Amino acid sequence: TRKGSLFRSEYVNPETIFKSEIVFLNPEPGMLGLLFLTLKSVKSIGGHVSRGAGKIEINIEKIVVETPQTIVGLKSPVVYTGEELKKFIEKCEEEFRIRIDDMRKKYVP
């Protein structure tokens, strides 16, 4: 930080891993598709991106589908990883694209 500067920049070391969890209540596949496409489009965060700072990579490791039966222990949750995860994400993204195309046909003259 320089004396008199209006802001302060902080950095994390390259290869730093942040883990996060996103929780939805009753999402439709198209809604998840929008989320997945949005996450794929994020390539950087913060400032000084033109200098190489803030570049990120978002990886989805797994998706866990809970239901009332899984919460009370009557069933096991469905867990998507690996190839099943990839197919699930692709299916949701396609559902989002279909919904957008339907809206365009309906609302765009």
N, CA and C atoms as a LAMMPS dump frame, in Angstrom:
ITEM: TIMESTEP
0
ITEM: NUMBER OF ATOMS
327
ITEM: BOX BOUNDS ff ff ff
-5.0000000000000000e+02 5.0000000000000000e+02
-5.0000000000000000e+02 5.0000000000000000e+02
-5.0000000000000000e+02 5.0000000000000000e+02
ITEM: ATOMS id mol type element x y z
1 1 1 N 0.846 -1.185 0
2 1 2 C 0 0 0
3 1 3 C 0.885 1.24 0
4 2 1 N 0.605 2.109 -0.926
5 2 2 C 1.343 3.367 -0.96
6 2 3 C 0.621 4.398 -0.12
7 3 1 N 1.406 5.266 0.495
8 3 2 C 0.823 6.325 1.313
9 3 3 C -0.054 7.215 0.435
10 4 1 N -1.267 7.474 0.891
11 4 2 C -2.191 8.331 0.164
12 4 3 C -3.007 7.61 -0.899
13 5 1 N -2.783 6.311 -1.096
14 5 2 C -3.561 5.603 -2.117
15 5 3 C -4.998 5.419 -1.636
16 6 1 N -5.907 5.301 -2.601
17 6 2 C -7.319 5.206 -2.279
18 6 3 C -7.76 3.795 -1.908
19 7 1 N -6.975 2.815 -2.261
20 7 2 C -7.354 1.438 -1.959
21 7 3 C -6.114 0.608 -1.702
22 8 1 N -6.347 -0.555 -1.179
23 8 2 C -5.261 -1.469 -0.844
24 8 3 C -5.479 -2.778 -1.582
25 9 1 N -4.459 -3.325 -2.177
26 9 2 C -4.576 -4.604 -2.872
27 9 3 C -4.023 -5.716 -2
28 10 1 N -4.772 -6.793 -1.947
29 10 2 C -4.314 -7.978 -1.237
30 10 3 C -4.355 -9.144 -2.215
31 11 1 N -3.413 -10.044 -2.1
32 11 2 C -3.314 -11.179 -3.003
33 11 3 C -3.204 -12.468 -2.204
34 12 1 N -3.604 -13.556 -2.831
35 12 2 C -3.361 -14.877 -2.251
36 12 3 C -2.334 -15.571 -3.134
37 13 1 N -1.664 -16.548 -2.587
38 13 2 C -0.649 -17.262 -3.344
39 13 3 C -1.277 -18.021 -4.505
40 14 1 N -0.563 -18.108 -5.629
41 14 2 C -1.06 -18.932 -6.738
42 14 3 C -1.288 -20.362 -6.246
43 15 1 N -2.237 -21.03 -6.866
44 15 2 C -2.596 -22.417 -6.517
45 15 3 C -3.352 -22.52 -5.199
46 16 1 N -3.742 -21.4 -4.613
47 16 2 C -4.561 -21.449 -3.403
48 16 3 C -5.921 -22.022 -3.769
49 17 1 N -6.419 -22.92 -2.948
50 17 2 C -7.711 -23.565 -3.208
51 17 3 C -8.729 -23.072 -2.192
52 18 1 N -9.858 -22.606 -2.712
53 18 2 C -10.988 -22.224 -1.884
54 18 3 C -12.094 -23.238 -2.139
55 19 1 N -12.692 -23.733 -1.105
56 19 2 C -13.812 -24.664 -1.259
57 19 3 C -15.083 -23.942 -0.854
58 20 1 N -16.152 -24.256 -1.57
59 20 2 C -17.428 -23.607 -1.311
60 20 3 C -18.545 -24.609 -1.543
61 21 1 N -19.706 -24.273 -1.046
62 21 2 C -20.884 -25.113 -1.224
63 21 3 C -22.049 -24.222 -1.594
64 22 1 N -22.835 -24.665 -2.575
65 22 2 C -24.031 -23.941 -2.986
66 22 3 C -25.207 -24.861 -2.697
67 23 1 N -26.224 -24.33 -2.023
68 23 2 C -27.378 -25.132 -1.652
69 23 3 C -28.62 -24.548 -2.326
70 24 1 N -29.388 -25.412 -2.982
71 24 2 C -30.644 -25.025 -3.622
72 24 3 C -31.782 -25.794 -2.982
73 25 1 N -32.947 -25.194 -2.975
74 25 2 C -34.16 -25.871 -2.528
75 25 3 C -35.041 -26.1 -3.751
76 26 1 N -35.224 -27.332 -4.126
77 26 2 C -36.076 -27.733 -5.254
78 26 3 C -35.721 -27.052 -6.58
79 27 1 N -34.474 -27.113 -7.001
80 27 2 C -34.128 -26.465 -8.271
81 27 3 C -34.618 -27.278 -9.463
82 28 1 N -34.989 -26.594 -10.502
83 28 2 C -35.313 -27.244 -11.764
84 28 3 C -34.016 -27.414 -12.546
85 29 1 N -33.93 -28.432 -13.403
86 29 2 C -32.693 -28.642 -14.171
87 29 3 C -32.237 -27.412 -14.949
88 30 1 N -33.183 -26.66 -15.513
89 30 2 C -32.815 -25.455 -16.256
90 30 3 C -32.168 -24.399 -15.374
91 31 1 N -32.634 -24.298 -14.129
92 31 2 C -32.039 -23.346 -13.193
93 31 3 C -30.596 -23.749 -12.883
94 32 1 N -30.384 -25.046 -12.688
95 32 2 C -29.026 -25.526 -12.447
96 32 3 C -28.16 -25.311 -13.677
97 33 1 N -28.743 -25.496 -14.857
98 33 2 C -28.003 -25.261 -16.1
99 33 3 C -27.49 -23.836 -16.184
100 34 1 N -28.32 -22.879 -15.797
101 34 2 C -27.892 -21.476 -15.787
102 34 3 C -26.728 -21.29 -14.822
103 35 1 N -26.808 -21.89 -13.645
104 35 2 C -25.715 -21.808 -12.676
105 35 3 C -24.43 -22.382 -13.261
106 36 1 N -24.508 -23.571 -13.847
107 36 2 C -23.308 -24.214 -14.386
108 36 3 C -22.687 -23.385 -15.507
109 37 1 N -23.513 -22.86 -16.404
110 37 2 C -22.99 -22.032 -17.492
111 37 3 C -22.366 -20.746 -16.956
112 38 1 N -22.963 -20.174 -15.923
113 38 2 C -22.41 -18.965 -15.312
114 38 3 C -21.06 -19.26 -14.68
115 39 1 N -20.965 -20.353 -13.929
116 39 2 C -19.691 -20.708 -13.297
117 39 3 C -18.6 -20.949 -14.341
118 40 1 N -18.965 -21.565 -15.463
119 40 2 C -17.98 -21.791 -16.531
120 40 3 C -17.464 -20.481 -17.119
121 41 1 N -18.307 -19.446 -17.109
122 41 2 C -17.92 -18.182 -17.742
123 41 3 C -17.023 -17.322 -16.865
124 42 1 N -16.952 -17.623 -15.575
125 42 2 C -16.143 -16.815 -14.656
126 42 3 C -14.683 -17.234 -14.789
127 43 1 N -13.851 -16.328 -15.255
128 43 2 C -12.422 -16.612 -15.466
129 43 3 C -11.519 -15.817 -14.543
130 44 1 N -12.073 -14.771 -13.919
131 44 2 C -11.257 -13.957 -13.008
132 44 3 C -12.174 -13.223 -12.035
133 45 1 N -11.587 -12.854 -10.9
134 45 2 C -12.304 -12.061 -9.91
135 45 3 C -11.363 -10.991 -9.378
136 46 1 N -11.935 -9.93 -8.846
137 46 2 C -11.116 -8.881 -8.256
138 46 3 C -10.56 -7.924 -9.286
139 47 1 N -9.585 -7.159 -8.843
140 47 2 C -8.982 -6.151 -9.702
141 47 3 C -7.655 -6.596 -10.283
142 48 1 N -7.054 -5.747 -11.054
143 48 2 C -5.745 -5.96 -11.68
144 48 3 C -5.721 -7.181 -12.592
145 49 1 N -6.87 -7.513 -13.17
146 49 2 C -6.959 -8.683 -14.034
147 49 3 C -6.059 -8.52 -15.253
148 50 1 N -5.954 -7.317 -15.776
149 50 2 C -5.115 -7.103 -16.955
150 50 3 C -3.64 -7.342 -16.642
151 51 1 N -3.287 -7.333 -15.374
152 51 2 C -1.903 -7.611 -14.961
153 51 3 C -1.706 -9.09 -14.614
154 52 1 N -2.762 -9.883 -14.772
155 52 2 C -2.646 -11.305 -14.478
156 52 3 C -3.167 -11.702 -13.12
157 53 1 N -3.598 -10.754 -12.333
158 53 2 C -4.138 -11.075 -11.008
159 53 3 C -5.586 -11.514 -11.143
160 54 1 N -6.047 -12.321 -10.215
161 54 2 C -7.452 -12.68 -10.144
162 54 3 C -7.91 -13.802 -11.034
163 55 1 N -7.005 -14.445 -11.761
164 55 2 C -7.418 -15.554 -12.619
165 55 3 C -7.818 -16.739 -11.749
166 56 1 N -8.952 -17.328 -12.099
167 56 2 C -9.448 -18.455 -11.315
168 56 3 C -9.919 -19.583 -12.215
169 57 1 N -10.07 -20.724 -11.613
170 57 2 C -10.653 -21.891 -12.271
171 57 3 C -11.661 -22.475 -11.293
172 58 1 N -12.88 -22.691 -11.762
173 58 2 C -13.927 -23.247 -10.909
174 58 3 C -14.145 -24.699 -11.317
175 59 1 N -14.036 -25.595 -10.361
176 59 2 C -14.258 -27.014 -10.595
177 59 3 C -15.382 -27.507 -9.696
178 60 1 N -16.331 -28.192 -10.29
179 60 2 C -17.402 -28.809 -9.506
180 60 3 C -16.964 -30.245 -9.241
181 61 1 N -16.777 -30.571 -7.981
182 61 2 C -16.287 -31.895 -7.607
183 61 3 C -17.406 -32.916 -7.499
184 62 1 N -18.532 -32.489 -6.968
185 62 2 C -19.652 -33.423 -6.824
186 62 3 C -20.938 -32.65 -6.601
187 63 1 N -22.036 -33.342 -6.859
188 63 2 C -23.362 -32.826 -6.577
189 63 3 C -24.066 -33.883 -5.738
190 64 1 N -24.623 -33.435 -4.627
191 64 2 C -25.352 -34.331 -3.737
192 64 3 C -26.817 -33.919 -3.767
193 65 1 N -27.695 -34.866 -4.095
194 65 2 C -29.124 -34.597 -4.161
195 65 3 C -29.778 -35.202 -2.917
196 66 1 N -30.302 -34.323 -2.084
197 66 2 C -30.989 -34.735 -0.854
198 66 3 C -32.497 -34.645 -1.065
199 67 1 N -33.223 -35.51 -0.415
200 67 2 C -34.683 -35.495 -0.408
201 67 3 C -35.134 -35.624 1.042
202 68 1 N -36.418 -35.429 1.304
203 68 2 C -36.866 -35.643 2.683
204 68 3 C -36.504 -37.04 3.206
205 69 1 N -36.567 -38.052 2.339
206 69 2 C -36.232 -39.419 2.752
207 69 3 C -34.754 -39.556 3.106
208 70 1 N -33.884 -38.857 2.394
209 70 2 C -32.45 -38.953 2.71
210 70 3 C -32.131 -38.189 3.986
211 71 1 N -32.829 -37.095 4.206
212 71 2 C -32.567 -36.283 5.389
213 71 3 C -32.902 -37.039 6.669
214 72 1 N -33.987 -37.82 6.642
215 72 2 C -34.366 -38.579 7.842
216 72 3 C -33.73 -39.965 7.882
217 73 1 N -32.907 -40.278 6.872
218 73 2 C -32.156 -41.53 6.904
219 73 3 C -32.842 -42.73 6.286
220 74 1 N -33.953 -42.543 5.577
221 74 2 C -34.643 -43.675 4.949
222 74 3 C -33.995 -44.094 3.638
223 75 1 N -33.308 -43.177 2.991
224 75 2 C -32.615 -43.441 1.724
225 75 3 C -31.26 -42.771 1.758
226 76 1 N -30.389 -43.213 0.873
227 76 2 C -29.094 -42.544 0.699
228 76 3 C -29.245 -41.434 -0.329
229 77 1 N -28.526 -40.338 -0.15
230 77 2 C -28.586 -39.276 -1.166
231 77 3 C -27.96 -39.744 -2.471
232 78 1 N -28.398 -39.147 -3.55
233 78 2 C -27.783 -39.41 -4.851
234 78 3 C -26.56 -38.509 -4.959
235 79 1 N -25.423 -39.092 -5.297
236 79 2 C -24.18 -38.335 -5.413
237 79 3 C -23.65 -38.493 -6.835
238 80 1 N -23.46 -37.357 -7.504
239 80 2 C -22.902 -37.353 -8.86
240 80 3 C -21.434 -36.961 -8.787
241 81 1 N -20.576 -37.803 -9.348
242 81 2 C -19.149 -37.509 -9.487
243 81 3 C -18.689 -38.035 -10.832
244 82 1 N -17.503 -37.667 -11.216
245 82 2 C -16.892 -38.208 -12.431
246 82 3 C -17.746 -38.035 -13.665
247 83 1 N -17.873 -39.114 -14.435
248 83 2 C -18.61 -39.083 -15.698
249 83 3 C -20.096 -38.82 -15.472
250 84 1 N -20.666 -39.36 -14.4
251 84 2 C -22.082 -39.101 -14.092
252 84 3 C -22.313 -37.611 -13.822
253 85 1 N -21.379 -36.978 -13.137
254 85 2 C -21.468 -35.546 -12.862
255 85 3 C -21.432 -34.759 -14.167
256 86 1 N -20.511 -35.11 -15.031
257 86 2 C -20.382 -34.427 -16.322
258 86 3 C -21.687 -34.543 -17.121
259 87 1 N -22.275 -35.725 -17.161
260 87 2 C -23.528 -35.925 -17.89
261 87 3 C -24.672 -35.147 -17.255
262 88 1 N -24.727 -35.123 -15.929
263 88 2 C -25.77 -34.375 -15.216
264 88 3 C -25.673 -32.885 -15.551
265 89 1 N -24.462 -32.348 -15.509
266 89 2 C -24.258 -30.927 -15.817
267 89 3 C -24.655 -30.631 -17.257
268 90 1 N -24.238 -31.478 -18.194
269 90 2 C -24.587 -31.284 -19.606
270 90 3 C -26.1 -31.319 -19.807
271 91 1 N -26.778 -32.242 -19.128
272 91 2 C -28.24 -32.346 -19.231
273 91 3 C -28.909 -31.069 -18.719
274 92 1 N -28.443 -30.548 -17.611
275 92 2 C -29.016 -29.317 -17.053
276 92 3 C -28.752 -28.12 -17.96
277 93 1 N -27.543 -28.031 -18.514
278 93 2 C -27.224 -26.932 -19.429
279 93 3 C -28.105 -26.999 -20.67
280 94 1 N -28.325 -28.183 -21.191
281 94 2 C -29.177 -28.346 -22.375
282 94 3 C -30.615 -27.945 -22.047
283 95 1 N -31.085 -28.312 -20.858
284 95 2 C -32.436 -27.925 -20.435
285 95 3 C -32.561 -26.401 -20.368
286 96 1 N -31.529 -25.732 -19.882
287 96 2 C -31.549 -24.27 -19.844
288 96 3 C -31.614 -23.702 -21.261
289 97 1 N -30.797 -24.229 -22.162
290 97 2 C -30.795 -23.741 -23.553
291 97 3 C -32.162 -23.942 -24.209
292 98 1 N -32.788 -25.09 -23.948
293 98 2 C -34.118 -25.356 -24.502
294 98 3 C -35.121 -24.33 -23.982
295 99 1 N -35.066 -24.026 -22.693
296 99 2 C -35.999 -23.054 -22.112
297 99 3 C -35.783 -21.658 -22.695
298 100 1 N -34.533 -21.291 -22.887
299 100 2 C -34.237 -19.98 -23.477
300 100 3 C -34.762 -19.922 -24.911
301 101 1 N -34.533 -20.989 -25.681
302 101 2 C -35.041 -21.025 -27.058
303 101 3 C -36.565 -20.931 -27.087
304 102 1 N -37.218 -21.63 -26.163
305 102 2 C -38.682 -21.562 -26.08
306 102 3 C -39.145 -20.136 -25.791
307 103 1 N -38.466 -19.453 -24.871
308 103 2 C -38.835 -18.063 -24.545
309 103 3 C -38.602 -17.139 -25.725
310 104 1 N -37.515 -17.362 -26.45
311 104 2 C -37.262 -16.523 -27.639
312 104 3 C -38.375 -16.674 -28.662
313 105 1 N -38.791 -17.924 -28.883
314 105 2 C -39.863 -18.179 -29.851
315 105 3 C -41.177 -17.535 -29.398
316 106 1 N -41.394 -17.53 -28.102
317 106 2 C -42.641 -17.006 -27.56
318 106 3 C -42.664 -15.491 -27.47
319 107 1 N -41.541 -14.884 -27.081
320 107 2 C -41.542 -13.452 -26.753
321 107 3 C -40.783 -12.551 -27.716
322 108 1 N -39.899 -13.093 -28.543
323 108 2 C -39.14 -12.236 -29.455
324 108 3 C -39.831 -12.222 -30.808
325 109 1 N -40.189 -11.019 -31.264
326 109 2 C -40.901 -10.927 -32.552
327 109 3 C -40.047 -11.336 -33.731
